[in-house]
Amino acid sequence: MYAISELAKLTGITAFTLRYYEKIGVLPKPRRHNGEGAGIRTYSEADLQMIRFIHGLKLSGMKLEDIAGFTGHGCLLTNPDMPEYDVS
């Protein structure tokens, strides 16, 4: 499990940007260490892969609105029944 600061270092995306992506729906809401709302965000290896994937889409020129639609409506990486792939 990763804290948001660790995730920021691993991805090169600031914690502020990660929170913003969560707020606008590009990223799903993360688990919280001490309960919903008040706890510390914790991220799994799958979350790290998803963030790297999203970052790649952003670098390709895809708009955040389109990324949010893509990741929220059937993206393979958000389907828990699909096998995990290394997208790094």
All heavy atoms as an XYZ file, in Angstrom:
686
protein
N       0.837     -1.178      0.000
C       0.000      0.000      0.000
C       0.883      1.242      0.000
O       1.943      1.255      0.612
C      -0.910      0.005      1.228
C      -1.888     -1.165      1.295
S      -2.950     -1.308     -0.127
C      -4.317     -0.318      0.349
N       0.405      2.247     -0.669
C       1.148      3.490     -0.816
C       0.356      4.663     -0.247
O      -0.854      4.729     -0.420
C       1.428      3.790     -2.290
C       2.162      2.718     -3.034
C       1.490      1.829     -3.865
C       3.541      2.602     -2.928
C       2.163      0.848     -4.568
C       4.227      1.627     -3.627
C       3.532      0.748     -4.445
O       4.203     -0.219     -5.135
N       1.049      5.590      0.369
C       0.456      6.875      0.740
C       0.498      7.767     -0.496
O       1.232      7.503     -1.453
C       1.243      7.508      1.877
N      -0.252      8.841     -0.489
C      -0.300      9.722     -1.651
C       1.067     10.322     -1.967
O       1.424     10.500     -3.133
C      -1.395     10.807     -1.499
C      -1.710     11.446     -2.853
C      -1.015     11.828     -0.444
C      -2.978     12.267     -2.875
N       1.875     10.611     -0.943
C       3.211     11.173     -1.179
C       4.115     10.161     -1.883
O       4.896     10.524     -2.762
C       3.842     11.632      0.128
O       3.970     10.548      1.031
N       3.987      8.884     -1.519
C       4.776      7.844     -2.178
C       4.334      7.680     -3.628
O       5.164      7.525     -4.529
C       4.619      6.510     -1.436
C       5.173      6.521     -0.040
C       4.771      5.295      0.745
O       3.564      4.954      0.770
O       5.665      4.683      1.341
N       3.027      7.710     -3.842
C       2.493      7.591     -5.191
C       2.960      8.744     -6.068
O       3.288      8.552     -7.237
C       0.970      7.562     -5.110
C       0.244      6.771     -6.173
C       0.601      5.309     -6.113
C      -1.237      6.956     -6.039
N       2.994      9.937     -5.488
C       3.457     11.108     -6.229
C       4.908     10.924     -6.670
O       5.258     11.230     -7.815
C       3.310     12.360     -5.370
N       5.745     10.407     -5.795
C       7.149     10.169     -6.151
C       7.286      9.115     -7.233
O       8.093      9.248     -8.153
C       7.944      9.745     -4.923
C       8.223     10.866     -3.964
C       9.012     10.384     -2.765
C       9.183     11.499     -1.753
N       9.867     11.033     -0.544
N       6.495      8.055     -7.138
C       6.582      6.954     -8.104
C       6.066      7.330     -9.490
O       6.519      6.785    -10.493
C       5.807      5.742     -7.586
C       6.416      5.018     -6.403
C       5.433      4.000     -5.828
C       7.710      4.321     -6.810
N       5.110      8.237     -9.544
C       4.484      8.577    -10.824
C       4.954      9.894    -11.414
O       4.744     10.138    -12.598
C       2.951      8.644    -10.679
O       2.618      9.678     -9.751
C       2.378      7.317    -10.222
N       5.525     10.765    -10.573
C       5.892     12.092    -11.054
C       4.704     13.042    -11.127
O       4.801     14.121    -11.701
N       3.579     12.637    -10.544
C       2.369     13.461    -10.508
C       2.223     13.976     -9.083
O       2.305     13.203     -8.136
C       1.126     12.638    -10.898
C       1.300     12.044    -12.300
C      -0.135     13.493    -10.834
C       0.241     11.026    -12.665
N       2.014     15.266     -8.924
C       1.941     15.832     -7.573
C       0.728     15.303     -6.811
O      -0.281     14.905     -7.415
C       1.861     17.370     -7.610
O       0.613     17.755     -8.197
C       3.026     17.974     -8.374
N       0.821     15.325     -5.490
C      -0.300     14.922     -4.646
C      -1.506     15.823     -4.913
O      -2.649     15.349     -4.937
C       0.098     14.975     -3.170
N      -1.272     17.101     -5.143
C      -2.351     18.035     -5.458
C      -3.092     17.575     -6.719
O      -4.322     17.550     -6.760
C      -1.791     19.444     -5.652
C      -2.830     20.454     -6.045
C      -3.600     21.087     -5.081
C      -3.049     20.758     -7.380
C      -4.583     22.003     -5.443
C      -4.018     21.672     -7.763
C      -4.790     22.300     -6.784
N      -2.339     17.198     -7.754
C      -2.943     16.751     -9.009
C      -3.699     15.444     -8.816
O      -4.793     15.268     -9.360
C      -1.877     16.616    -10.106
O      -1.274     17.895    -10.314
C      -2.468     16.119    -11.416
N      -3.149     14.526     -8.039
C      -3.849     13.266     -7.761
C      -5.187     13.525     -7.067
O      -6.200     12.917     -7.415
C      -2.967     12.346     -6.918
C      -1.731     11.790     -7.635
C      -0.802     11.116     -6.646
C      -2.136     10.842     -8.757
N      -5.184     14.441     -6.102
C      -6.435     14.795     -5.416
C      -7.428     15.440     -6.394
O      -8.633     15.186     -6.335
C      -6.166     15.735     -4.246
C      -5.507     15.061     -3.073
C      -5.382     16.035     -1.888
N      -4.353     15.588     -0.992
C      -3.107     16.066     -0.935
N      -2.741     17.054     -1.727
N      -2.244     15.576     -0.079
N      -6.908     16.286     -7.290
C      -7.753     16.939     -8.287
C      -8.367     15.889     -9.225
O      -9.564     15.939     -9.522
C      -6.939     17.964     -9.077
C      -7.704     18.601    -10.205
C      -8.743     19.492     -9.940
C      -7.405     18.312    -11.527
C      -9.462     20.079    -10.974
C      -8.114     18.892    -12.565
C      -9.140     19.772    -12.288
O      -9.856     20.343    -13.310
N      -7.561     14.944     -9.678
C      -8.068     13.882    -10.553
C      -9.174     13.091     -9.858
O     -10.157     12.706    -10.483
C      -6.946     12.942    -10.976
C      -5.993     13.473    -12.016
C      -4.924     12.713    -12.451
C      -6.140     14.737    -12.575
C      -4.034     13.175    -13.401
C      -5.260     15.218    -13.526
C      -4.206     14.430    -13.939
O      -3.331     14.889    -14.889
N      -8.998     12.856     -8.568
C     -10.034     12.172     -7.782
C     -11.305     13.029     -7.740
O     -12.412     12.531     -7.962
C      -9.522     11.909     -6.369
C     -10.539     11.303     -5.447
C     -10.074     11.276     -4.003
O      -8.862     11.265     -3.734
O     -10.959     11.284     -3.128
N     -11.139     14.311     -7.475
C     -12.280     15.231     -7.343
C     -13.117     15.301     -8.610
O     -14.349     15.334     -8.552
C     -11.765     16.625     -6.969
C     -12.841     17.660     -6.786
C     -12.255     19.005     -6.400
C     -13.328     20.060     -6.276
N     -12.768     21.351     -5.896
N     -12.453     15.329     -9.785
C     -13.193     15.475    -11.044
C     -13.602     14.133    -11.653
O     -14.215     14.097    -12.708
C     -12.421     16.325    -12.070
C     -11.123     15.636    -12.509
C     -12.165     17.726    -11.533
C     -10.448     16.292    -13.702
N     -13.250     13.036    -11.000
C     -13.702     11.729    -11.465
C     -12.771     11.002    -12.406
O     -13.140      9.966    -12.962
N     -11.563     11.523    -12.615
C     -10.593     10.817    -13.457
C     -10.083      9.581    -12.708
O      -9.901      8.524    -13.291
C      -9.421     11.744    -13.855
C      -8.308     10.984    -14.539
C      -9.936     12.849    -14.772
N      -9.875      9.728    -11.408
C      -9.468      8.611    -10.550
C     -10.619      8.242     -9.632
O     -11.325      9.128     -9.141
C      -8.284      9.011     -9.666
C      -6.937      9.154    -10.322
C      -5.912      9.652     -9.303
C      -6.489      7.828    -10.899
N     -10.784      6.946     -9.369
C     -11.781      6.562     -8.373
C     -11.328      6.972     -6.975
O     -10.134      7.181     -6.741
C     -11.844      5.036     -8.498
C     -10.559      4.647     -9.121
C     -10.111      5.808     -9.958
N     -12.264      7.101     -6.068
C     -11.908      7.449     -4.693
C     -11.071      6.318     -4.094
O     -11.436      5.155     -4.198
C     -13.154      7.683     -3.859
C     -13.940      8.888     -4.320
C     -14.925      9.332     -3.265
C     -15.710     10.530     -3.722
N     -14.954     11.715     -3.940
N      -9.936      6.658     -3.475
C      -9.074      5.623     -2.898
C      -9.608      5.118     -1.564
O     -10.486      5.727     -0.954
C      -7.744      6.362     -2.695
C      -8.153      7.773     -2.448
C      -9.371      7.992     -3.315
N      -9.032      4.009     -1.124
C      -9.349      3.519      0.218
C      -8.802      4.517      1.231
O      -7.860      5.232      0.943
C      -8.689      2.167      0.444
C      -9.304      1.059     -0.377
C      -8.486     -0.230     -0.176
N      -8.528     -1.040     -1.361
C      -7.765     -0.892     -2.436
N      -6.854      0.040     -2.472
N      -7.898     -1.666     -3.482
N      -9.385      4.512      2.415
C      -8.916      5.389      3.491
C      -8.441      4.531      4.645
O      -9.114      3.575      5.052
C     -10.045      6.305      3.984
C     -10.604      7.244      2.930
C      -9.667      8.397      2.690
N     -10.255      9.353      1.760
C     -10.022     10.639      1.812
N      -9.209     11.146      2.711
N     -10.570     11.439      0.937
N      -7.276      4.877      5.191
C      -6.661      4.100      6.260
C      -7.499      4.079      7.530
O      -7.658      3.045      8.156
C      -5.248      4.619      6.547
C      -4.546      3.902      7.646
N      -4.188      2.579      7.532
C      -4.161      4.299      8.876
C      -3.597      2.201      8.655
N      -3.566      3.223      9.479
N      -8.055      5.196      7.940
C      -8.831      5.273      9.188
C     -10.301      5.560      8.937
O     -10.936      6.279      9.683
C      -8.248      6.336     10.121
C      -6.933      5.913     10.712
O      -6.702      4.728     10.928
N      -6.052      6.859     10.954
N     -10.831      5.028      7.881
C     -12.254      5.214      7.611
C     -12.526      6.271      6.558
O     -11.684      7.101      6.251
N     -13.707      6.208      5.988
C     -14.106      7.108      4.897
C     -14.155      8.560      5.349
O     -14.646      8.885      6.403
C     -15.496      6.692      4.381
C     -15.865      7.291      3.060
C     -14.959      6.875      1.915
O     -14.473      5.745      1.916
O     -14.732      7.713      1.033
N     -13.602      9.430      4.529
C     -13.686     10.871      4.786
C     -12.556     11.436      5.613
O     -11.970     12.430      5.254
N     -12.236     10.792      6.722
C     -11.249     11.370      7.631
C      -9.886     10.703      7.530
O      -8.889     11.262      7.949
C     -11.743     11.256      9.075
N      -9.837      9.510      6.970
C      -8.598      8.746      6.962
C      -7.619      9.151      5.884
O      -7.914      9.919      4.975
N      -6.438      8.596      5.995
C      -5.365      8.841      5.032
C      -5.603      7.989      3.791
O      -5.918      6.802      3.893
C      -4.003      8.492      5.669
C      -3.756      9.410      6.866
C      -2.881      8.584      4.648
C      -2.557      8.988      7.705
N      -5.466      8.593      2.616
C      -5.629      7.862      1.363
C      -4.552      6.779      1.280
O      -3.382      7.044      1.522
C      -5.482      8.795      0.171
C      -6.592      9.779     -0.021
C      -6.178     10.815     -1.080
N      -7.257     11.671     -1.480
C      -7.625     12.774     -0.827
N      -6.983     13.142      0.267
N      -8.618     13.504     -1.269
N      -4.962      5.574      0.890
C      -4.007      4.499      0.638
C      -4.278      3.926     -0.751
O      -5.431      3.802     -1.164
C      -4.103      3.385      1.701
O      -5.433      2.867      1.725
C      -3.708      3.894      3.071
N      -3.208      3.619     -1.451
C      -3.299      3.165     -2.824
C      -2.614      1.817     -2.968
O      -1.562      1.574     -2.394
C      -2.626      4.175     -3.757
C      -3.260      5.543     -3.729
C      -2.859      6.499     -2.811
C      -4.276      5.880     -4.620
C      -3.448      7.759     -2.777
C      -4.869      7.135     -4.588
C      -4.442      8.064     -3.673
O      -5.020      9.297     -3.636
N      -3.190      0.949     -3.782
C      -2.647     -0.381     -4.036
C      -1.754     -0.359     -5.279
O      -1.661      0.652     -5.990
C      -3.791     -1.365     -4.259
O      -4.465     -1.053     -5.475
N      -1.156     -1.486     -5.562
C      -0.355     -1.629     -6.784
C      -1.245     -1.436     -8.018
O      -0.818     -0.835     -9.007
C       0.316     -3.009     -6.808
C       1.338     -3.169     -7.893
C       2.554     -2.265     -7.732
O       2.951     -1.949     -6.597
O       3.121     -1.877     -8.782
N      -2.480     -1.921     -7.954
C      -3.425     -1.732     -9.066
C      -3.736     -0.248     -9.267
O      -3.851      0.218    -10.405
C      -4.710     -2.518     -8.814
N      -3.863      0.497     -8.166
C      -4.084      1.947     -8.264
C      -2.892      2.616     -8.940
O      -3.058      3.505     -9.777
C      -4.305      2.566     -6.887
C      -5.578      2.097     -6.209
O      -6.584      1.859     -6.905
O      -5.557      1.965     -4.965
N      -1.687      2.195     -8.573
C      -0.475      2.744     -9.183
C      -0.481      2.493    -10.688
O      -0.200      3.397    -11.478
C       0.763      2.135     -8.529
C       2.112      2.490     -9.144
C       2.383      3.990     -9.086
C       3.224      1.715     -8.437
N      -0.846      1.286    -11.102
C      -0.916      0.968    -12.534
C      -1.948      1.836    -13.233
O      -1.714      2.327    -14.344
C      -1.251     -0.506    -12.739
C      -0.129     -1.442    -12.381
C      -0.497     -2.884    -12.625
O      -1.509     -3.191    -13.268
N       0.320     -3.785    -12.124
N      -3.086      2.024    -12.593
C      -4.147      2.847    -13.178
C      -3.681      4.293    -13.357
O      -3.931      4.911    -14.391
C      -5.395      2.793    -12.286
C      -6.533      3.619    -12.804
S      -7.134      2.997    -14.360
C      -8.818      3.476    -14.270
N      -2.997      4.830    -12.361
C      -2.509      6.209    -12.432
C      -1.468      6.347    -13.537
O      -1.471      7.323    -14.288
C      -1.985      6.658    -11.060
C      -3.178      6.804    -10.100
C      -1.199      7.960    -11.158
C      -2.819      6.869     -8.649
N      -0.598      5.376    -13.667
C       0.385      5.411    -14.771
C      -0.312      5.354    -16.124
O       0.088      6.030    -17.073
C       1.378      4.262    -14.616
C       2.370      4.498    -13.509
C       3.332      3.350    -13.373
N       4.405      3.687    -12.436
C       5.125      2.786    -11.801
N       4.916      1.498    -11.993
N       6.075      3.168    -10.977
N      -1.356      4.546    -16.225
C      -2.129      4.449    -17.455
C      -2.779      5.791    -17.785
O      -2.695      6.287    -18.912
C      -3.175      3.345    -17.293
C      -4.100      3.199    -18.457
C      -3.651      2.667    -19.658
C      -5.428      3.572    -18.353
C      -4.511      2.520    -20.739
C      -6.294      3.428    -19.416
C      -5.825      2.904    -20.613
N      -3.415      6.389    -16.795
C      -4.067      7.695    -16.972
C      -3.039      8.753    -17.362
O      -3.283      9.577    -18.240
C      -4.842      8.090    -15.700
C      -6.074      7.196    -15.559
C      -5.222      9.564    -15.708
C      -6.753      7.292    -14.215
N      -1.884      8.712    -16.721
C      -0.819      9.668    -17.038
C      -0.383      9.514    -18.504
O      -0.163     10.505    -19.201
C       0.357      9.463    -16.087
C       1.430     10.486    -16.204
N       1.208     11.831    -16.032
C       2.760     10.359    -16.476
C       2.341     12.489    -16.202
N       3.284     11.618    -16.469
N      -0.303      8.277    -18.964
C       0.035      8.033    -20.371
C      -1.011      8.596    -21.316
O      -0.675      9.178    -22.352
N      -2.290      8.438    -20.960
C      -3.354      9.018    -21.785
C      -3.234     10.534    -21.824
O      -3.389     11.149    -22.879
C      -4.729      8.619    -21.242
C      -5.109      7.144    -21.343
C      -6.454      6.897    -20.667
C      -5.131      6.683    -22.787
N      -2.946     11.138    -20.667
C      -2.797     12.598    -20.593
C      -1.622     13.053    -21.449
O      -1.722     14.042    -22.188
C      -2.614     13.014    -19.125
C      -2.497     14.493    -18.913
C      -3.842     15.180    -19.030
C      -3.736     16.632    -18.671
N      -3.883     17.515    -19.791
N      -0.510     12.328    -21.366
C       0.671     12.692    -22.162
C       0.419     12.546    -23.664
O       1.058     13.225    -24.467
C       1.877     11.843    -21.753
C       2.446     12.122    -20.369
C       3.557     11.122    -20.044
C       2.965     13.552    -20.274
N      -0.517     11.673    -24.031
C      -0.828     11.486    -25.450
C      -1.702     12.617    -25.996
O      -1.974     12.667    -27.186
C      -1.531     10.143    -25.666
O      -2.874     10.209    -25.232
N      -2.161     13.512    -25.091
C      -2.974     14.634    -25.524
C      -4.459     14.473    -25.240
O      -5.254     15.344    -25.585
N      -4.842     13.361    -24.630
C      -6.245     13.135    -24.325
C      -6.706     14.116    -23.249
O      -5.993     14.371    -22.284
C      -6.433     11.692    -23.845
C      -7.827     11.209    -23.820
S      -7.834      9.415    -23.467
C      -9.471      9.014    -23.952
N      -7.892     14.702    -23.420
C      -8.439     15.659    -22.457
C      -8.906     14.932    -21.204
O      -9.350     13.784    -21.268
C      -9.611     16.414    -23.070
C      -9.224     17.297    -24.228
C     -10.452     17.975    -24.787
C     -10.087     18.818    -25.985
N     -11.260     19.469    -26.573
N      -8.841     15.627    -20.065
C      -9.248     15.025    -18.791
C     -10.707     14.569    -18.823
O     -11.038     13.520    -18.259
C      -9.024     15.994    -17.631
C      -7.576     16.201    -17.221
C      -7.479     17.263    -16.135
C      -6.947     14.902    -16.749
N     -11.583     15.313    -19.472
C     -12.997     14.917    -19.556
C     -13.128     13.581    -20.283
O     -13.928     12.723    -19.902
C     -13.838     15.973    -20.294
C     -13.791     17.351    -19.696
C     -12.652     18.208    -20.278
O     -12.280     18.052    -21.454
O     -12.134     19.029    -19.520
N     -12.342     13.411    -21.350
C     -12.380     12.160    -22.108
C     -11.782     11.008    -21.302
O     -12.283      9.890    -21.346
C     -11.634     12.318    -23.430
C     -12.302     13.330    -24.353
O     -13.530     13.532    -24.235
O     -11.587     13.935    -25.178
N     -10.711     11.293    -20.572
C     -10.100     10.261    -19.727
C     -11.091      9.821    -18.662
O     -11.248      8.624    -18.402
C      -8.787     10.764    -19.095
C      -7.734     11.001    -20.188
C      -8.264      9.757    -18.064
C      -6.473     11.673    -19.693
N     -11.780     10.773    -18.037
C     -12.774     10.445    -17.009
C     -13.873      9.561    -17.593
O     -14.293      8.585    -16.964
C     -13.360     11.716    -16.406
N     -14.325      9.882    -18.788
C     -15.343      9.056    -19.442
C     -14.826      7.678    -19.780
O     -15.510      6.675    -19.599
N     -13.591      7.613    -20.237
C     -12.983      6.353    -20.613
C     -12.767      5.459    -19.405
O     -13.095      4.281    -19.423
C     -11.648      6.642    -21.314
C     -10.937      5.426    -21.808
C     -11.420      4.710    -22.893
C      -9.769      5.005    -21.205
C     -10.749      3.586    -23.357
C      -9.093      3.893    -21.663
C      -9.595      3.178    -22.743
N     -12.232      6.005    -18.335
C     -11.938      5.187    -17.150
C     -13.204      4.859    -16.368
O     -13.256      3.848    -15.673
C     -10.930      5.874    -16.208
O     -11.439      7.136    -15.798
C      -9.591      6.054    -16.877
N     -14.219      5.670    -16.487
C     -15.445      5.429    -15.738
C     -16.456      4.552    -16.440
O     -17.395      4.073    -15.835
N     -16.270      4.304    -17.722
C     -17.266      3.548    -18.491
C     -16.655      2.346    -19.194
O     -16.568      2.301    -20.414
C     -17.942      4.457    -19.520
C     -18.739      5.537    -18.903
N     -18.273      6.822    -18.793
C     -19.951      5.526    -18.313
C     -19.178      7.558    -18.185
N     -20.206      6.790    -17.877
N     -16.215      1.396    -18.401
C     -15.803      0.129    -18.991
C     -14.331     -0.026    -19.303
O     -13.960     -0.965    -19.992
N     -13.502      0.847    -18.835
C     -12.067      0.680    -19.056
C     -11.625     -0.643    -18.442
O     -11.986     -0.976    -17.318
C     -11.295      1.840    -18.419
S      -9.514      1.641    -18.471
N     -10.829     -1.401    -19.164
C     -10.380     -2.703    -18.673
C      -9.667     -2.613    -17.329
O      -9.771     -3.511    -16.506
C      -9.442     -3.360    -19.691
C     -10.072     -3.758    -21.019
C      -9.001     -4.312    -21.944
C     -11.160     -4.780    -20.813
N      -8.934     -1.535    -17.108
C      -8.171     -1.427    -15.871
C      -9.047     -1.173    -14.660
O      -8.600     -1.340    -13.532
C      -7.117     -0.324    -15.992
C      -5.983     -0.630    -16.958
C      -5.063      0.578    -17.094
C      -5.181     -1.829    -16.510
N     -10.303     -0.812    -14.837
C     -11.182     -0.579    -13.693
C     -12.091     -1.769    -13.427
O     -12.844     -1.761    -12.473
C     -12.055      0.677    -13.895
O     -12.892      0.483    -15.036
C     -11.212      1.921    -14.047
N     -12.021     -2.800    -14.255
C     -12.859     -3.975    -14.092
C     -12.153     -4.973    -13.170
O     -11.137     -5.549    -13.546
C     -13.139     -4.596    -15.452
C     -14.104     -5.762    -15.377
O     -14.305     -6.362    -14.322
N     -14.692     -6.093    -16.520
N     -12.680     -5.222    -11.960
C     -12.004     -6.110    -11.020
C     -11.943     -7.554    -11.467
O     -11.151     -8.332    -10.950
C     -12.834     -5.963     -9.739
C     -14.169     -5.506    -10.190
C     -13.932     -4.704    -11.443
N     -12.748     -7.966    -12.462
C     -12.735     -9.333    -12.941
C     -11.682     -9.595    -14.018
O     -11.457    -10.727    -14.394
C     -14.113     -9.707    -13.494
C     -15.187     -9.631    -12.432
O     -14.884     -9.962    -11.272
O     -16.316     -9.244    -12.768
N     -11.065     -8.531    -14.495
C     -10.041     -8.665    -15.525
C      -8.684     -8.907    -14.879
O      -8.416     -8.387    -13.794
C      -9.975     -7.408    -16.404
C     -11.239     -7.140    -17.200
S     -11.644     -8.435    -18.377
C     -10.297     -8.270    -19.523
N      -7.799     -9.661    -15.550
C      -6.457     -9.873    -14.995
C      -5.669     -8.562    -14.999
O      -5.953     -7.667    -15.799
C      -5.830    -10.882    -15.953
C      -6.623    -10.777    -17.216
C      -8.003    -10.336    -16.814
N      -4.678     -8.473    -14.110
C      -3.846     -7.277    -14.045
C      -2.769     -7.328    -15.124
O      -2.232     -8.377    -15.421
C      -3.181     -7.155    -12.666
C      -4.169     -6.795    -11.591
C      -3.467     -6.430    -10.285
O      -2.294     -6.032    -10.318
O      -4.134     -6.556     -9.251
N      -2.472     -6.174    -15.700
C      -1.429     -6.028    -16.704
C      -0.441     -4.969    -16.248
O      -0.843     -4.002    -15.632
C      -2.022     -5.619    -18.058
C      -2.969     -6.647    -18.629
C      -4.339     -6.510    -18.476
C      -2.485     -7.765    -19.282
C      -5.219     -7.454    -18.984
C      -3.359     -8.719    -19.796
C      -4.717     -8.557    -19.639
O      -5.568     -9.504    -20.139
N       0.789     -5.168    -16.597
C       1.812     -4.183    -16.272
C       1.830     -3.139    -17.380
O       2.175     -3.451    -18.523
C       3.181     -4.828    -16.147
C       4.263     -3.853    -15.740
O       3.945     -2.705    -15.401
O       5.435     -4.258    -15.759
N       1.403     -1.913    -17.058
C       1.351     -0.852    -18.054
C       2.434      0.201    -17.831
O       2.376      1.269    -18.404
C      -0.043     -0.170    -18.080
C      -1.090     -1.139    -18.570
C      -0.405      0.408    -16.732
N       3.402     -0.121    -16.995
C       4.463      0.855    -16.714
C       5.514      0.877    -17.789
O       5.617      0.051    -18.620
C       5.105      0.573    -15.375
O       5.590     -0.739    -15.301
